[in-house]
């Protein structure tokens, strides 16, 4: 993972004499660095010979990284004086002035006032400086934009200036640490950089310029496009989860929003790992907190007084029934778990052996108690099942090939457990012969058939429709409101102390990923011979050997295809079945239907029907699908009609269409909703609010995999029939009444 690679680069790049930003407290800014000598034997000094000296009197001192050894900090309490001599005596006045400014800020009574004053000092310094254009990589570069921002790295934010040219993106820190950073060079795709801007306008302008001027920028993708690639098996489960984390704003540069991966394996006791047995795997349809029914019931009942929801476990069905009346009566905020599944503490719990300085920074200079460290994979899994406050998921490193986070290669003193055992390497399950074998088998489990068939259920919980709202409640997947995007409007909080407290809580508690899907995530398309699950299926129309399906195109070709949709034009218009005698078919119906569509294979569809006559009960918003059975002889010219399906709609239907195989039907309403139906079962596969206003027309692609619609809102929209996902949307100058969808070879 990028986090471990960055740690290695930092050790190689920066000397041991360089001050580490991780020695700062959380949310503390690094203003300046000056080399100085500590005068230890101050009683024997000749003060006349000391120039550039600064005397500091403290009531408490932390000794950090003595002799450059990574270890817990030492604390010295009591009033003590320290004398330092600057290497450059001429800087003494500037240093003293800065110290006085920051000291005045630290003396304010309230944390919010302290933060406000320090921010004002910071912004004043940024306003007085600008990017040094002499640092451009080439004299031919053209400046496009410059603004103030902060470069975010785990547990540290460093303020400075961002500069965009037609070739590169630069970050120049205000304090000169660690020096000029250059990104998006000609020979490399954009480096991993995480920037925090002081206003949204700067962020949006910089994004636009990167996409416009830098040749090596990465093409923007949507969750739906990655989902389709994953469904078809074009990307692995691991790659898909990385893409979703990225789209949900998860980054290895932010420990409070670190990429989250699921626990997959539930067997850490067997000598052999059997990936063909379902019981080897964790139930991916439930969050960690709901995997143990007894723990969930006990946890929620015990904590009812702390605003936790009470649930009832139905023993016979293994289902969880929410007592909604009591949940609704609870005081705000309503949540089910007192901790999250991903937080800075959990990330560093796993990574302490490769990132000990981060753990010391997060925990005020201390490692966790030895018995609470990441000592054993099996123990950690057991605690996630049984522990009262442990609901953590995994991180990407468990499914990669770097074993360093499992091995104490730095020879850190992480303490001794009860019984005297020293904390060293992570204890692995019996089925793993070593760290490499453990990661290899973990990757195999992630890509296994069972996980491929059920991963969509976990995605619903973390990135999808069960992340929020009533479905989250039903799935026992509700966390503290502060963990959700938009859970609190910080701009509306005027009290600086309250704002600082909330920011600290959000940083340390963890955050739920940005929601990517609002409807159930589709299952991965598995070979029919090996699939063990059943669902409502859509009959596939095989693509001929010389015909390329939409999903088989490259990502670039797909992008070009949908970009060209704006150039649609009407080629021809046909009037079909003009000699068809409609009255012969429905001679017993008193009122003529408002709409009738005649399709090939002898199908007739009636919709928007008024109330009928005798036993024909037609209603507004109801569609009927009939199959025409023609007479067998010339003398028998009357046709018989077989009613195949009655499709109920809540509102008036304006258009319908069938696939070429007559197995799937699409209907569009006057309120802009498109419903996709399985004709054989007369059930709704998808119901999608596609247009604002009437849906004028809907047409399937020849292979039946995509649906194009046009509406009163002047939009053309393309939907993936299997998943119900919107693939493309283009706005025309005026409403189009008809549409036709085909994919050129």
N, C-alpha and C positions, 0 to 999 in steps of 0.2 A: 504494500500500500504506500501511497505517496507520503504518509506521515513518517514511516520508518526511513524511507529514502531521504527525506529532508533532515532527519536527525543525523544520519551519516554524513550528509553534505556539510551540515553545520560544524560537526566535529573536525572535518578536514579543512574547512574554510577559515574558521575563526581560531585565533591563538588562545591559549589558556589565560593570557593576560587581558583579553577583552572582557569587559563587563557583560554579563549575560542578562538579557531583559527578563529572564525567568526569575531573577532575584527580586523583582518588583512584586508588590502586592497586586492582587486583581484590580483592574480598573485604575492602576497607577501609571502615570505617564513618565517617560524617560526624557528629560530636558537636555542635559549636557553631560559630557564626560571629560574629566581632567586627570592627568597623571599627577600623583603626589606621593610623598614619602611620609610614613607614619613615624613621628618622633616618639620613641618608646621611653627613653631615659630623660624625660623632660626636666627632672630636677637638676641635672648637671649641664643644662644647655646654657649657652651664652646667647641671650635673646638678641644682642646686637648683631650676631652673625646669621640670624635666621631672617630671610626675606621671603615674602610670599607666604607667610604662615597664617593658618586659620585654626582657632581654638574652638572646639565644639564641646558643650557640656550636655550630657544626656542622663536621663534617669533609667534607661534600659537600652541595652545594646545586643544585637544579634550577630553572632559570628558565623559567616556563611562561607562554605567551600574553603575551609582552612587547608592550606597546602594543596589546593585544587582537588580535593577529594570530595566526591559526591556523598554526602552523609547528612543526617538530620542536623538542623541548625542548633547552635549552642546559645543560650541566653545568659546575659550578665545583668543583674538587677542592682539598683543603687546608683546614686549620683556619681558620675565619673566624667573626667575631662580628657579629651583626646586632642592632640596637636598634630596637624598635617602641614607639610611644606609643599607648595605647588612647584612643579618642575619649571613652569614659566611664571615668574613672579609678576610680570606685567598684566596677567589676567586676574589678579587678585580682586580688583575693584568690581569687575563684571561678575565674578563668582559670588562675592558677598552680596551684591545687589539681588541676584537671583535667589540666593538663600533667604534673604529678608522677605522677598515677595512670597515665596512658598511657605515660609514660616508663619507669616501673617494669615495666610489661607488656612493653615493647619490649626491655628488658634481659634478659629470661629467655632461657635458652640455646636452648630448643626452640620451633619454630614452633607446635606443638600447645599448649604451655603458654601461649604468648603469646595465641593465639586464645581459649583457655579463660578467661584473665583478662579480656580485652577483652569477651568475651561476658557475663561476670559483672557487669562495670561497666555494660554496656548494659541487662541485665535489671534491675539495681538501680534504674537511672534510670526505666525503664518502670514498675516497681512503685510508684515514688513519685509518678507522674503519672497523670492520667486525662483522658478526653475532656472538653473544655469544652462543656457543654450550652448555653451561651449562643451557640454558633456554629450552632445549628439554623436552618434556613431559615425555619421557621414555629414560632410558640409553641404551635401545636396538635399538633405532632408528638409521638408517643409512643415513648420509648426501648424497644427490644426486646432489644438485646444490645450488649455492649462487650467487646472483647478486644484483646490485643497481636498485632501482625503486622508484616510487612515488605512494602512496596510495591515490586515488582520492575519495573525498567526496564532496557533493555539495558546490561549491564556494571555496573549499580548496584542495590543494595538499600538502601532507606531505612526504618528502623524507626519505629514509631509505634503509634497506637491506631485501631482500626476500630470504627465505631459504626453500628448498623442501627436505623432507626426504621420506622414504618409507611409512610413516604413516600420516604426517601432512604437511601443508603449513604454514609458519610463516612469519610475517612482524614485523621487529624491527625498529621503527622510529629512525632517527638520533638524534633527540632532546629529546627522551625519552617520548614524548607525543603521545598518551595517555598511552603508555606502550606497552608491547608485545601483539600482536594480534595473535591468533591461529585459524586456519581455517581447515576444513576437518578433524574433529576429528572422532573417531571410532563410536560414538553414534549419529552423526548428519551429514546430507548431507552438502556439502560445504556452508559455510556462504556466504552472499552477499559481495563480495569484488571486487573492481575495481582498477586494477593496470596499471600504465603508465610506460613503459620501455624506457630506453635511447637508445636502439638499438633493431632492429627487431630480431636479432639472439637470444638474451636473452628471448624475448617473445616466440619465436617458441620453444626453448628448454624447457622452463618451461611448456608450454602447453603439449608437448610430455610427459614429466615426470609425470605430473598430470594424464594423460590418462593411463600411464603405471604402475605407482606404487601405486597410491592412490585408494583403493578399492571402495570408495564411490563416485567416480566421476560420473557425470551425462552423460548419453549416448548422443552423438551428433546427432541432428536431422536436417533435411533440411526443407526449406520452402515448398517443394513439398510434403514431407511426412505429414506435419501438414495440408497442404491444402487438401490432400486426406481424412484425418481423419475428417476435418471440413465438407467437402462435404457430407460425409456419415452420419453426425450427431453424430460422436463419441466424439467431443469436442464442447463446446458452442462457440457462437460468441465472448464472453468476453475472453475465454481461447485462442481462435485463435488469437485475436488481441494482447494479451500479448505475445504469441509465436512470432508473426511477429515483434513486437517491439524489443524483445530480439535478434532475428536473425539480425535485422537491426541496432544493436549496440546501442539501446536506453536503458538507465539505470537511475534509480532513484538517482544514485550517481553523475550524471552529469546533471545539470539543463539545459545546452545548448543542451542536447540530451535526454531529459526526454521522457518517453513513451507518445505517442500521441494517443488519442481516438477521435472519431467523435462526433460532435453534432448530436443527433438523433431526439429529439423532437423539433417540431417547434411551438407547442401550449403551451403558458405559461399564457393564459388568462382565459381559460374555468374552470368551477368549477369541471368538471369531465374530466378525460383523457380517450379518446376513441381510443384504439389501433387497432380498426378494420377499421378506416378511413384513407386513404392514406394522406389526408391533415394534419393529426396530425404530420406527419413526415417531416423531412428535405429532400430535394432532394440530395441523396447521389451520384449522377452522376456528381455533380458540386462542385468545391472548394468553400470555404466560400466566397471568393471575387467575385464569379460569381453567387451567389444565388439571388442577387438583380440586375436585368437587368439595371434599371435606374442608380443605383449607379456605376455599372461596366462601363457603357457607359460614364457617367459623369467623373468618376475617370480617365479613360484612355485617354479621349480626353483632359481634363484639363492638364494632366501631360505629354502630348506628348513631350513637350520641355525637359522633364527630362528623355528621353529615354524610354518612355512607349509606348507599342504597341496600335494602334488605332483599334477598332473593330466596326463592324456594327451589331446592333441587328435586326434580322428579326422578326417583330412583329407577322407575321402569323404562323410561325412554332416554335417559342420559341427557335430557334437555333442561334448560334453565328458564324458569318462568319468573318474570319480573313482577313484583307486587307494585303496580304503577301508582296506586292510590297513595301508598306511604312514600314512594319516591317523590311524587309531586308535592307532598306536604313538607318535605325537608327544606331546611333553610339553605340559602345560597352561601357559598358555591356548592353545587352538587358534583360529587366525584366518587369514584369507587375505590381508588387506590391512592395511598399516601405517598407513593414514589412512582417514578417513571420507568420505562423500559430502556431509555437511552439518556445518559447524562454525562457531564465531564468526569464525575467520580467513577462511573461504571467503565468508561473508555480507558481511563488510566488504571483502573483495577486490572484490566487485561494487559495493558502495555507498560506496567511499572518497570519491567526488566529492561526495556529499551528507552524509556522516557522517565527515569527517576526524578530528574529536576522538575518535571511538570507536576509529578505527584507532590513533591515538597512544596512547590509554589501553591498548589491548590489547597494543601492541608497545613498551611502556616509552618512550614519547615519540618514536618514530621511525616514518616511513613505510617501506614495503617498498622494496627496491631497484627502481629505475626499470624494469629489464627484467623484473621479476616482477610488475609492476602489471597491472591490467586494461586492457591497451593495445588489444587487438583481439579481436573475437568469434571470428574464424577461428583466430587463434593459440591462444586459450583452448580451443577445441574440439579442435584438434590435440594440445595438451598433455594433454587428458583422454584422448585415445586412445593416446598414445605415452609420456607421462611415467611415470616409475617410481613416483611417489608421489601422482599427481593423479587422483582419482576423483570429483571433485565434480559434483553435479547443479546445477540452476538454482534461482532464487528467484522468487516470484510476480511481481516487478517486470518480468520479461521478457515477461509476457503481460498487462500493464496499459497505461495510456495516459499515464503520467508519465515523460517522457524525461530528467528531471533527473539520474538516476544515470549517464547516458551522456555528459553534457556537463559540462565543467569551468567552470561558471558562477561559482564562487567564486574563480576565478583562483588556485588553489592551486599552490604550487611543489612539484610531485611529482617533480622530478628530471629528469635527462637519460639517455636510453638510450645504449647503445654506438653510436657513430657521431655522437653529439651531438644527436639529435632530442629535443626537449622533450616530456614527457608532457602531453598536453592532453585532447581529447575521445577517446572510444573509437572506434577504427576499425571501420566497419561493412562487411558483405559487399557485393559489387558489385550484388546484386539489390535493395538498399535505397537509395532516393534520399536518405534522411536518417533521423534518430532516430524521427520519427513514423511514417514508412513502415516502418521496421524492426519496431517494436512492432506495427503493424497486421498485417503479414504473419506475424509470429510468432503472433499470436492466431488468424489464419486457419489456420495450420498446426496449432495445438492443437485447433481445432474441425473439422479436416478429416475426411474419411471414413476415411482410413487410420488416423489416431490413434483415432477413435471405435471402430474395429474391434479395436484392439490395446492400448488403454489399460489394460484389465483385467490384461494381462500384467505391466505395470510396477507396478500396484497390488499384485499378488501379491508382488512383490519387496520393496516398501517398507512396505506396510501389511498384507500378507496372509500366506498359507500358506507362501510361500517366504522369509519373513523369518528364520525360525529352524528349527532341527532338520535332519533329513536332506534335506528338500527345498531348504533353503538351501545345504547342502553340494553337492547335485547341480547347483544353479544357479550355483555359485561366487559365493555371496552372503554370505560369513561375515566379520564384522568382529570387532574386539576385544570380549571379554565385557563390559568396562566401558561399552560404548556401548549395551547393551541394558537395558531396564527390568527391574529385579530382578537385574541381573548381579552386584551386590554388596550385601550387607546392611550398610549403614553403622552401624546401631544395634548390630551385633554386634562392631564394631571398637572395642576399648577404648583402644588406643594413640592419643592425640590427634594425634601427628605423622603416623602412618599415615593417619588419617582426613582430615587437612588435605591431605596429598599426593594422596589419591584424589579428593577433592572438586575440587581444582585440575585434575587430569587429566581428570575428567569434564566440567568446565566448558570447558576449552580444546580437548579432543579432538573433541567433538561427541557427539550421542546419536541412536540409532535411534528412530524414532517408536514409540509404543505400538501393539502389534499389534491390529488391528481385525477381521480375518477369519482363520479357521483352516481354511477349505476354499477350493478354487479360486474366484476371483471370476468371476462370469458375464460373458459378453460383452455389449456393448450391443446392443439389438435394432435392427437396421438394416433399411431397406426391402429386400424380397426381391430386387427388380430390380437393386439396386446392391451387394448383398453379395458379396464375393469369397471368403469363408471358409465352410467347412462344418463342422458339428458334429452331434451327436445332437440331433435336433429333437423337439419336442413339438407334435403337431398342435393348431392353435389352433381353438377353437370361436368363430366370429364372434359378437359381441354384437349383438343386434337393435338397430335404430335407436332404439327407445324404451327400451332397457335399458342401464343405466350399469354399466360394469365397476368392479371394486374400485379399480384403478389410476387410473381417471379421476376418482375422488372427490378433493375438496380434502384437504389434510393435516388440517385441522380435522375434516372429516367422518370421515376414517379413524380419527382418535383417538377420536371419540365412538362410532364403531361398535364398536371393540375394547373400550372402557370398558364398553359395555353388555353385553358378553359374560357378565359376572358375573350378569346377570339372566336367564340362560337357564332355560327350564322346558320340560318335556315336554308337547307339545300332544296328540299322539295316538300310538298304537302299533298296528302292523299285523302280521298274520301272512299272508304271501303264499305262493302256489303250494302250498297245502295238499294239493291232489289230485295233485301230481306224484309219480310212482312212481319212487323213487330206484333200486330194485332192477332196474328195466327197463334202466336206463342201464349199470349196473355189475354185471350178473349173473355175470360171470366172475371178479370179484374176490372172493377168499376172505374177507378181513377187511373189514368195513365201514369206510370212512374216518371219522375222528373229526369232520371238519368238511366242510360243503358249503354253498356260497353260490350262489343262483340269482339272476341279474341279468337286466335287460331286454335286448332284442336277441338273446335265445336263448343267452346265455352261462352256462356253469356253471363254477365254480371249486372245485377240491378242494384241501384243504391239511391239514397234520398227518396225513399218511397213514402207515399202518403198512406193513410189507413185504408185497408183493403176491403174485400167483399166476401161474404160467406165465411169459409174456413181459412181464407188467405189473410193472415194477420201481419200485414206489413206496417212498419213504423218508421217515422222519421229517424234517420241515423242508423238504419239497419241495412246491411248489404247481403244480397243473396247470390250465391254462385250456383249456376245451373250448367249441366252438360247436355248438349244437344245430341240426340241419337237419331240420325237421318233415316227416312224410310228406305226399305230394302229394294222396293220395286218401283218402276215408273208409275204404276197405278196407285201406289201408296205414297203420296207426296207430303203427307203430314208428318211432321217430326215430333218425336217424344222428347221431353225434357226431364232430366233427373236432378233434383235438388241435392247439391253436394254439401253446402255449408251455409249457415246463417251467422253472420258476423255482426255482433252488437257494437254500436258506437254510442258514446255519450252525447255527441254533437253531430251536426249535419255534415255528411260526407260530400266532398266535391269531386274527387277523382279517385280512380283505382287502376291497378294494373297487375298482371300476373307475370311470373317468370316463364321462360320458354318451355320449361318442363311442367308448368301449371301446378307446381307444388307450393309455391310461396306467393302471397299476395300482399301488395302494399296499398293502403288507403290513406288519402289526405283529406283533412277536414277544413272547414271554414275558419277554424280557430288556429290553424297553423300546425296542427299535430299530424305526424305520420305514424301509422301503425303498420307493423310488418306481421303477417299472419302465416301460420302453418295451415294450409287448406285442409289437409287430411284430418287434423284434429280440431280445426276451427279455434285454435288458441293463439293468443298474442305472443309473438316472440320478442318484439320490442315496441315500445310506445314512446315516440320521441318528439319533443316540442321543437320543431325545426324552423318554422317561419313565423313572423309576426304578421298575421293576416292570412287570408285564404291560400291554401295550397292549390295551385292551378293544375299541375301535372306532375306525375312521377313515372319514371321509366327505369327498368332493370337493364343491366349490361347483358350481353348475349350469354355469358356463363352464369348469370344470376348471382354473382358475388357482390355487385355494387348497385346502388340505387341513386339515380339523379333526380332531384326535385327542383321545381321552380315555383315561386309564389308571388303574392301580392307585394311583398317587400323588395322585389327586384332581385332577389338572391337566387343563385344556383348553388345547390348543396349536394355533396356526394357522401353517401353513407355506406359503411361496410355492413353487408347484410348479416353476416355471422355474428358480429359483435355489437352492432348498433352504434358504433363509434362514428363521429363526424370526421371525415378525412379532409374535405376541402369545402371552402365557401367563397364564392365570388359574387360581387354585386354588379349588376348591369345598369345601364342608364335608365331603362324603363322595364316594367313587368313583362315577362315572357309567358305566353299561354301554353306553349308546347315545348317538350324537350325529348331528346333521344340520346342514349349513352352507348358508346362502343369504344373499344380500345384498338387502335391501329397496331398492326404487327410491326 
